[in-house]
């Protein structure tokens, strides 16, 4: 019969288990360190590179809104001017007709 000593677990000695747990601990610590560094790098990129871009896009958006409002006002003034032009054109035609009628009446 083969006896297993108490310091062997699943066929590995206590020293093997310590080495395995040490390697796992180092790997986990490395992942934590890497994730912390990458988070700092991402925050740095967002703050220093993307932050100014976001600010400029916000300014551009505000400027576009102002421009759209000004365009709408200008378009409204243009439509009012068109209506006024049409009204003046009709008045001019009426005046020409009346003058023509007066001239015909005076020359006969």
C-alpha positions as CSV (number, residue, x, y, z in Angstrom):
1,X,0.0,0.0,0.0
2,X,1.2,3.5,-0.9
3,X,0.9,6.0,1.8
4,X,0.7,9.7,1.0
5,X,2.4,12.0,3.4
6,X,0.3,14.7,5.0
7,X,2.3,17.5,3.4
8,X,1.3,16.3,-0.1
9,X,-2.0,17.6,-1.4
10,X,-3.3,16.3,-4.8
11,X,0.1,14.9,-5.5
12,X,1.9,18.2,-5.0
13,X,4.2,18.9,-2.1
14,X,3.7,21.9,0.2
15,X,6.6,23.6,-1.6
16,X,4.9,23.1,-5.0
17,X,1.7,24.6,-3.6
18,X,3.6,27.6,-2.2
19,X,5.3,28.2,-5.6
20,X,1.9,27.8,-7.5
21,X,0.2,30.3,-5.1
22,X,3.1,32.7,-5.4
23,X,3.0,32.6,-9.2
24,X,-0.8,33.2,-9.1
25,X,-0.3,36.1,-6.6
26,X,2.3,37.7,-8.8
27,X,0.1,37.3,-11.9
28,X,-2.9,38.8,-10.1
29,X,-0.8,41.7,-8.7
30,X,0.6,42.3,-12.2
31,X,-3.0,42.5,-13.6
32,X,-4.0,44.9,-10.9
33,X,-1.0,47.1,-11.5
34,X,-1.5,47.0,-15.2
35,X,-5.2,47.9,-14.9
36,X,-4.4,50.8,-12.6
37,X,-1.7,52.1,-15.0
38,X,-4.0,51.7,-18.0
39,X,-6.8,53.5,-16.1
40,X,-4.4,56.4,-15.4
41,X,-3.3,56.4,-19.0
42,X,-6.9,56.5,-20.2
43,X,-7.8,59.2,-17.8
44,X,-4.7,61.2,-19.0
45,X,-5.7,60.7,-22.6
46,X,-9.3,61.8,-21.9
47,X,-8.2,64.8,-19.9
48,X,-5.4,66.1,-22.1
49,X,-6.4,65.0,-25.5
50,X,-10.1,64.4,-25.7
51,X,-11.0,67.2,-23.2
52,X,-10.0,70.0,-25.5
53,X,-11.7,68.3,-28.4
54,X,-14.9,68.0,-26.4
55,X,-14.7,71.7,-25.5
56,X,-14.1,72.7,-29.1
57,X,-17.0,70.5,-30.2
58,X,-19.3,72.1,-27.6
59,X,-18.2,75.6,-28.8
60,X,-18.9,74.5,-32.4
61,X,-22.3,73.2,-31.4
62,X,-23.2,76.5,-29.7
63,X,-22.0,78.5,-32.7
64,X,-24.0,76.3,-35.0
65,X,-27.1,76.9,-32.9
66,X,-26.5,80.7,-33.0
67,X,-25.9,80.5,-36.8
68,X,-29.1,78.5,-37.3
69,X,-31.1,81.0,-35.3
70,X,-29.6,83.9,-37.4
71,X,-30.3,82.0,-40.6
72,X,-33.9,81.5,-39.5
73,X,-34.3,85.2,-38.7
74,X,-32.7,86.2,-42.1
75,X,-35.0,83.8,-43.9
76,X,-38.0,85.3,-42.2
77,X,-36.9,88.8,-43.1
78,X,-36.4,87.6,-46.7
79,X,-39.9,86.2,-46.8
80,X,-41.3,89.4,-45.4
81,X,-39.3,91.4,-48.0
82,X,-40.7,89.1,-50.7
83,X,-44.2,89.8,-49.5
84,X,-43.5,93.6,-49.4
85,X,-42.0,93.4,-52.9
86,X,-45.0,91.6,-54.3
87,X,-47.3,94.2,-52.6
88,X,-45.2,97.1,-54.1
89,X,-45.3,95.4,-57.5
90,X,-49.0,95.2,-57.4
91,X,-49.3,98.8,-56.3
92,X,-47.0,99.8,-59.1
93,X,-49.1,98.0,-61.7
94,X,-52.2,99.6,-60.2
95,X,-50.6,103.1,-60.5
96,X,-49.5,102.4,-64.1
97,X,-53.0,101.3,-64.9
98,X,-54.5,104.4,-63.3
99,X,-52.0,106.7,-65.0
100,X,-52.8,105.0,-68.3
101,X,-56.5,105.6,-67.8
102,X,-55.9,109.2,-66.8
103,X,-53.7,109.8,-69.9
104,X,-56.4,108.3,-72.2
105,X,-59.0,110.4,-70.6
106,X,-57.0,113.6,-70.9
107,X,-55.9,113.1,-74.5
108,X,-59.3,112.4,-75.9
